[in-house]
Amino acid sequence: LEFVTNPTCRVSGSSLDDLIGRCLTKIRYTVANQQHKHKINERRNRIIDSFTRPIANDESEKKLRTIVEDWLSKLMQTIPFSNYGSYAADWRYHLLTTPTIIGSCRSFDDALHATIMLFYDKYIALLFRHLEHNSFIDTYYFLSNENNKTTYDDLYHIWCDSLKSTLDTVDRTMMNRDVIEIPLFFNLRFPCATTEYGIIRQIRDTTMKRSQDDERIQSDELANQAMKQLTDKSIYKENIKLIFNNSDLFTRYYHDQVALAQDEAKVYQLPTSFVQRLLT
């Protein structure tokens, strides 16, 4: 792997475009709300365009591509291929045994390039699965449209912190999958909102059980304990305090949780913004 991650072998430009295109063909997106099914291909095309054919003056798309390139490199350094067997760690093994390399390459240079791409294929699939599973790409598009600089800076700070902290828990089993299934949730404002929703649900269930077990506990006490648990367990870590203390950020945070609750209850008839107004 040291050979493949050497700066002289770093994949960029059109080679990276090819990797991203192949990676997206492995991902099978699913939606609970069948009314959103038509959006899947539109969204896939936007991702391909933004990564491989960015608009010349769109700095946000260029920045996202740079972020992905940087984290791809870090991921390759963090997760050694040797975890998957000695054969995988030795690039020379693939030169001699991988059928697609043997059958399609006419020279040593061709075979070497194909071997490098094989390694990158695995890691970019791992990275994109993580980005898509946690809505990092969609929420990056969302924050890029934010006009208020202060709000943009806060959203970007939370986005970057979330990416950095969650990559430590990336699902490494996805590296060798031929097909990667991703459930899609449209219009989320924060990355990792589905994980946060699961944390809130656990806290809610625990709070309800305590209330049933001990009727003497006051509702205010239960609410305070629940908030403390959320502050301690939130996927956003210390940034949850920033979200709670900023009305603009909290409105977006609350939007995501309402949208995910609607999805769980399969209530698709009402817009999330309308439900949000009813609840507040």
The 8 nearest C-alpha neighbors of each residue, nearest first, counted from 0:
[[1, 3, 2, 88, 4, 80, 79, 89],
 [2, 0, 4, 3, 5, 76, 88, 79],
 [1, 3, 0, 5, 4, 8, 90, 6],
 [4, 2, 0, 5, 1, 115, 8, 9],
 [5, 3, 1, 2, 0, 6, 9, 8],
 [4, 6, 2, 7, 8, 3, 1, 9],
 [7, 5, 9, 8, 4, 3, 10, 2],
 [6, 8, 5, 9, 4, 3, 10, 2],
 [9, 7, 6, 5, 3, 10, 4, 115],
 [8, 10, 6, 7, 4, 11, 5, 3],
 [11, 9, 15, 14, 8, 12, 116, 119],
 [10, 12, 15, 14, 9, 13, 16, 68],
 [13, 11, 15, 14, 16, 10, 51, 17],
 [12, 14, 16, 15, 17, 11, 51, 18],
 [15, 13, 17, 16, 12, 11, 10, 18],
 [14, 16, 11, 18, 17, 13, 12, 10],
 [17, 15, 13, 51, 19, 14, 18, 20],
 [18, 16, 20, 14, 15, 19, 21, 13],
 [19, 17, 15, 21, 16, 20, 22, 120],
 [18, 20, 22, 16, 21, 17, 15, 23],
 [19, 21, 17, 23, 22, 18, 16, 24],
 [22, 20, 18, 24, 23, 19, 17, 25],
 [21, 23, 19, 25, 24, 20, 124, 18],
 [22, 24, 26, 25, 20, 21, 19, 43],
 [23, 25, 21, 22, 26, 20, 27, 178],
 [26, 24, 178, 23, 22, 179, 177, 27],
 [27, 25, 179, 23, 24, 180, 178, 28],
 [26, 28, 180, 179, 181, 25, 29, 178],
 [27, 29, 181, 182, 180, 26, 183, 39],
 [28, 30, 182, 183, 181, 27, 31, 180],
 [31, 29, 183, 32, 182, 33, 36, 35],
 [30, 32, 33, 29, 262, 182, 265, 183],
 [33, 31, 34, 30, 35, 267, 36, 265],
 [32, 34, 36, 35, 31, 30, 37, 29],
 [35, 33, 32, 36, 37, 38, 30, 31],
 [36, 34, 33, 38, 37, 32, 30, 39],
 [35, 37, 33, 38, 34, 39, 30, 32],
 [36, 38, 35, 39, 40, 34, 41, 33],
 [39, 37, 41, 36, 35, 40, 42, 43],
 [38, 40, 42, 41, 37, 36, 43, 28],
 [39, 41, 43, 42, 38, 44, 37, 36],
 [42, 40, 38, 44, 39, 43, 45, 37],
 [41, 43, 45, 39, 40, 44, 38, 46],
 [44, 42, 40, 46, 45, 41, 39, 47],
 [45, 43, 47, 41, 42, 46, 40, 48],
 [44, 46, 42, 48, 43, 47, 49, 41],
 [45, 47, 49, 43, 44, 48, 50, 42],
 [48, 46, 44, 50, 45, 49, 51, 43],
 [49, 47, 52, 45, 51, 46, 50, 44],
 [48, 50, 53, 46, 47, 52, 60, 51],
 [51, 49, 47, 48, 64, 52, 53, 46],
 [50, 52, 16, 48, 47, 49, 53, 13],
 [51, 53, 48, 49, 50, 54, 47, 55],
 [54, 52, 49, 50, 60, 51, 48, 55],
 [53, 55, 57, 56, 52, 49, 60, 58],
 [54, 56, 57, 53, 58, 52, 61, 60],
 [55, 57, 54, 58, 53, 59, 61, 60],
 [56, 58, 54, 59, 55, 60, 61, 53],
 [57, 59, 61, 60, 56, 62, 55, 54],
 [58, 60, 62, 61, 57, 63, 143, 140],
 [61, 59, 63, 62, 58, 57, 49, 53],
 [60, 62, 58, 64, 59, 63, 65, 53],
 [61, 63, 59, 65, 60, 64, 58, 66],
 [64, 62, 66, 60, 65, 61, 59, 67],
 [63, 65, 67, 61, 66, 62, 50, 68],
 [64, 66, 62, 68, 63, 67, 69, 61],
 [67, 65, 63, 69, 64, 68, 70, 62],
 [66, 68, 64, 70, 65, 69, 71, 63],
 [69, 67, 65, 71, 66, 70, 64, 72],
 [70, 68, 66, 72, 71, 67, 65, 73],
 [71, 69, 73, 67, 72, 68, 74, 66],
 [72, 70, 74, 68, 69, 73, 67, 75],
 [71, 73, 75, 70, 69, 74, 68, 76],
 [74, 72, 70, 76, 75, 71, 77, 69],
 [75, 73, 77, 71, 76, 72, 70, 78],
 [74, 76, 72, 73, 77, 78, 71, 79],
 [75, 77, 73, 74, 78, 79, 72, 4],
 [78, 76, 74, 75, 73, 79, 72, 167],
 [77, 79, 75, 76, 74, 80, 82, 171],
 [80, 78, 81, 82, 77, 75, 76, 0],
 [79, 81, 82, 88, 83, 87, 78, 0],
 [80, 82, 88, 83, 79, 84, 85, 87],
 [83, 81, 80, 84, 79, 78, 85, 88],
 [84, 82, 81, 80, 87, 85, 88, 86],
 [83, 85, 81, 86, 87, 82, 88, 80],
 [84, 86, 88, 87, 81, 89, 83, 82],
 [87, 85, 84, 88, 89, 92, 81, 90],
 [88, 86, 85, 84, 89, 80, 81, 83],
 [89, 87, 81, 85, 80, 86, 0, 90],
 [88, 90, 91, 87, 86, 92, 85, 0],
 [91, 89, 92, 93, 88, 114, 94, 87],
 [92, 90, 94, 93, 89, 95, 114, 111],
 [91, 93, 90, 95, 94, 89, 96, 86],
 [94, 92, 97, 96, 95, 91, 90, 114],
 [95, 93, 91, 92, 96, 110, 97, 100],
 [94, 96, 93, 92, 97, 91, 101, 100],
 [95, 97, 93, 94, 92, 98, 101, 100],
 [96, 98, 93, 100, 99, 101, 95, 94],
 [99, 97, 101, 100, 102, 96, 103, 95],
 [100, 98, 102, 101, 97, 103, 104, 113],
 [99, 101, 98, 97, 103, 102, 104, 110],
 [100, 102, 98, 99, 103, 104, 97, 95],
 [101, 103, 99, 100, 98, 104, 105, 97],
 [104, 102, 100, 101, 99, 105, 110, 98],
 [103, 105, 109, 110, 100, 106, 101, 102],
 [106, 104, 109, 103, 107, 110, 102, 101],
 [107, 105, 109, 108, 104, 110, 111, 103],
 [106, 108, 110, 109, 111, 105, 104, 112],
 [109, 107, 111, 106, 110, 112, 104, 105],
 [110, 108, 106, 112, 104, 107, 111, 113],
 [111, 109, 113, 107, 104, 108, 112, 100],
 [110, 112, 108, 114, 113, 109, 107, 115],
 [111, 113, 115, 109, 114, 110, 108, 116],
 [114, 112, 110, 116, 111, 115, 117, 109],
 [115, 113, 117, 111, 116, 112, 110, 93],
 [114, 116, 112, 118, 117, 113, 3, 111],
 [115, 117, 119, 113, 114, 118, 120, 112],
 [118, 116, 114, 120, 115, 119, 113, 121],
 [117, 119, 115, 120, 116, 121, 114, 122],
 [118, 120, 116, 122, 121, 117, 123, 115],
 [121, 119, 117, 118, 123, 122, 116, 124],
 [122, 120, 174, 124, 119, 118, 123, 125],
 [121, 123, 125, 119, 124, 120, 126, 174],
 [122, 124, 126, 125, 120, 121, 127, 119],
 [125, 123, 127, 122, 121, 126, 22, 128],
 [124, 126, 122, 174, 123, 128, 127, 173],
 [127, 125, 123, 129, 124, 128, 122, 130],
 [128, 126, 130, 124, 129, 125, 131, 123],
 [127, 129, 131, 125, 126, 130, 132, 124],
 [128, 130, 132, 126, 127, 131, 133, 169],
 [131, 129, 127, 135, 133, 128, 132, 134],
 [130, 132, 134, 128, 133, 129, 127, 135],
 [131, 133, 129, 130, 134, 128, 181, 182],
 [132, 134, 191, 131, 130, 135, 190, 129],
 [135, 133, 131, 190, 137, 136, 132, 130],
 [136, 134, 130, 190, 138, 133, 137, 139],
 [135, 137, 139, 138, 134, 130, 140, 131],
 [138, 136, 140, 139, 134, 135, 141, 187],
 [137, 139, 141, 140, 135, 188, 136, 189],
 [140, 138, 136, 142, 141, 137, 135, 143],
 [141, 139, 143, 137, 138, 142, 136, 144],
 [140, 142, 138, 139, 143, 144, 137, 188],
 [141, 143, 145, 139, 144, 140, 138, 151],
 [144, 142, 140, 141, 145, 139, 59, 151],
 [143, 145, 142, 141, 146, 140, 151, 139],
 [144, 146, 142, 143, 151, 147, 141, 150],
 [147, 145, 148, 144, 151, 150, 143, 142],
 [148, 146, 150, 149, 145, 151, 152, 144],
 [147, 149, 151, 150, 152, 146, 145, 153],
 [150, 148, 152, 151, 147, 153, 154, 146],
 [149, 151, 153, 147, 152, 148, 154, 145],
 [150, 152, 148, 154, 149, 153, 145, 155],
 [151, 153, 155, 149, 150, 154, 156, 148],
 [154, 152, 156, 150, 151, 155, 157, 149],
 [155, 153, 151, 157, 156, 152, 158, 150],
 [154, 156, 158, 152, 157, 153, 151, 159],
 [155, 157, 153, 159, 158, 154, 152, 160],
 [158, 156, 160, 154, 155, 159, 161, 153],
 [159, 157, 155, 161, 156, 160, 154, 162],
 [160, 158, 162, 156, 161, 157, 155, 163],
 [161, 159, 157, 163, 162, 158, 164, 156],
 [162, 160, 158, 164, 159, 163, 165, 157],
 [163, 161, 159, 165, 160, 164, 166, 158],
 [162, 164, 160, 161, 166, 165, 159, 167],
 [165, 163, 161, 162, 166, 167, 160, 168],
 [166, 164, 167, 162, 168, 163, 161, 169],
 [167, 165, 169, 168, 163, 164, 162, 129],
 [166, 168, 165, 169, 164, 163, 77, 162],
 [167, 169, 166, 165, 170, 164, 171, 129],
 [168, 170, 166, 167, 171, 129, 165, 125],
 [171, 169, 172, 173, 168, 129, 125, 174],
 [170, 172, 173, 174, 169, 125, 78, 168],
 [171, 173, 174, 170, 175, 176, 125, 169],
 [174, 172, 171, 176, 175, 125, 170, 179],
 [173, 175, 125, 121, 172, 171, 176, 124],
 [174, 176, 173, 177, 172, 121, 171, 125],
 [177, 175, 173, 178, 174, 179, 172, 25],
 [176, 178, 25, 175, 179, 173, 26, 174],
 [177, 179, 25, 176, 26, 180, 27, 24],
 [180, 178, 26, 25, 27, 176, 181, 177],
 [179, 181, 27, 26, 28, 178, 182, 29],
 [180, 182, 28, 132, 27, 29, 183, 179],
 [183, 181, 29, 28, 30, 180, 184, 132],
 [184, 182, 30, 29, 181, 185, 28, 132],
 [185, 183, 182, 186, 187, 30, 134, 259],
 [184, 186, 187, 183, 137, 35, 134, 38],
 [185, 187, 188, 184, 137, 138, 141, 255],
 [188, 186, 255, 185, 189, 138, 184, 137],
 [187, 189, 138, 251, 255, 186, 141, 190],
 [190, 188, 138, 192, 187, 191, 252, 158],
 [189, 191, 135, 134, 192, 133, 138, 158],
 [190, 192, 133, 194, 193, 195, 134, 189],
 [193, 191, 195, 194, 190, 189, 196, 255],
 [194, 192, 196, 195, 191, 197, 259, 133],
 [195, 193, 197, 191, 196, 192, 198, 234],
 [194, 196, 192, 198, 197, 193, 234, 199],
 [197, 195, 193, 199, 194, 198, 192, 200],
 [198, 196, 200, 194, 195, 199, 201, 193],
 [197, 199, 195, 201, 200, 196, 202, 194],
 [200, 198, 202, 196, 201, 197, 203, 195],
 [199, 201, 203, 197, 198, 202, 196, 204],
 [200, 202, 204, 198, 203, 199, 205, 197],
 [203, 201, 199, 205, 200, 204, 206, 198],
 [204, 202, 200, 206, 201, 205, 199, 207],
 [205, 203, 201, 207, 206, 202, 200, 208],
 [204, 206, 202, 208, 203, 207, 201, 209],
 [207, 205, 203, 209, 208, 204, 202, 210],
 [208, 206, 210, 204, 209, 205, 203, 211],
 [207, 209, 211, 205, 210, 206, 212, 204],
 [210, 208, 212, 206, 211, 207, 213, 205],
 [209, 211, 207, 208, 213, 212, 214, 206],
 [210, 212, 208, 209, 213, 214, 207, 206],
 [213, 211, 209, 210, 208, 214, 207, 215],
 [214, 212, 215, 210, 211, 209, 216, 208],
 [213, 215, 216, 210, 211, 212, 217, 209],
 [216, 214, 213, 217, 210, 212, 218, 211],
 [217, 215, 214, 213, 218, 210, 220, 221],
 [216, 218, 220, 219, 215, 221, 214, 210],
 [217, 219, 221, 220, 222, 216, 210, 223],
 [220, 218, 222, 221, 217, 223, 216, 224],
 [219, 221, 223, 217, 218, 222, 224, 216],
 [220, 222, 218, 224, 219, 223, 225, 217],
 [221, 223, 225, 219, 220, 224, 218, 226],
 [224, 222, 220, 226, 225, 221, 219, 227],
 [223, 225, 227, 221, 226, 222, 220, 228],
 [224, 226, 222, 228, 227, 223, 221, 229],
 [227, 225, 229, 223, 228, 224, 230, 222],
 [226, 228, 230, 224, 225, 229, 231, 223],
 [229, 227, 231, 225, 226, 230, 232, 224],
 [230, 228, 226, 232, 233, 231, 227, 225],
 [229, 231, 227, 228, 233, 232, 226, 239],
 [230, 232, 228, 229, 233, 227, 236, 237],
 [233, 231, 229, 230, 228, 234, 236, 198],
 [234, 232, 235, 229, 236, 230, 231, 195],
 [233, 235, 236, 195, 232, 194, 191, 161],
 [236, 234, 233, 238, 239, 161, 237, 157],
 [235, 237, 233, 238, 234, 239, 232, 231],
 [238, 236, 239, 240, 235, 241, 230, 233],
 [239, 237, 241, 240, 235, 236, 242, 157],
 [238, 240, 242, 241, 237, 235, 236, 243],
 [241, 239, 243, 238, 242, 237, 244, 230],
 [240, 242, 238, 244, 239, 243, 245, 237],
 [241, 243, 239, 248, 249, 245, 240, 244],
 [244, 242, 240, 241, 245, 249, 239, 246],
 [245, 243, 241, 242, 240, 246, 249, 248],
 [244, 246, 242, 248, 247, 243, 249, 241],
 [245, 247, 249, 248, 250, 244, 243, 242],
 [248, 246, 250, 249, 245, 251, 150, 242],
 [249, 247, 242, 251, 245, 250, 246, 252],
 [248, 250, 252, 246, 242, 251, 247, 243],
 [251, 249, 253, 247, 248, 252, 246, 254],
 [252, 250, 254, 248, 249, 253, 188, 255],
 [251, 253, 249, 255, 254, 250, 248, 256],
 [252, 254, 250, 256, 255, 251, 249, 257],
 [255, 253, 251, 257, 252, 256, 250, 258],
 [256, 254, 258, 252, 253, 257, 187, 259],
 [255, 257, 259, 253, 258, 254, 260, 196],
 [256, 258, 260, 254, 259, 255, 261, 253],
 [259, 257, 255, 261, 256, 260, 271, 254],
 [258, 260, 262, 256, 261, 257, 263, 255],
 [261, 259, 257, 263, 262, 258, 256, 264],
 [262, 260, 266, 258, 264, 259, 263, 265],
 [261, 263, 265, 259, 260, 264, 258, 266],
 [262, 264, 260, 265, 261, 259, 266, 258],
 [263, 265, 261, 262, 266, 260, 259, 267],
 [266, 264, 262, 263, 261, 267, 32, 31],
 [267, 265, 261, 264, 268, 262, 269, 263],
 [266, 268, 269, 265, 261, 262, 32, 270],
 [267, 269, 266, 270, 265, 271, 261, 274],
 [270, 268, 267, 271, 273, 274, 266, 272],
 [271, 269, 273, 272, 274, 268, 267, 275],
 [270, 272, 274, 273, 258, 275, 269, 257],
 [271, 273, 275, 270, 274, 276, 254, 269],
 [272, 274, 276, 270, 275, 271, 277, 269],
 [275, 273, 277, 271, 276, 272, 278, 270],
 [274, 276, 272, 278, 273, 277, 271, 279],
 [275, 277, 273, 279, 274, 278, 272, 271],
 [278, 276, 274, 275, 279, 273, 272, 271],
 [277, 279, 275, 276, 274, 273, 257, 272],
 [278, 276, 277, 275, 274, 273, 253, 250]]
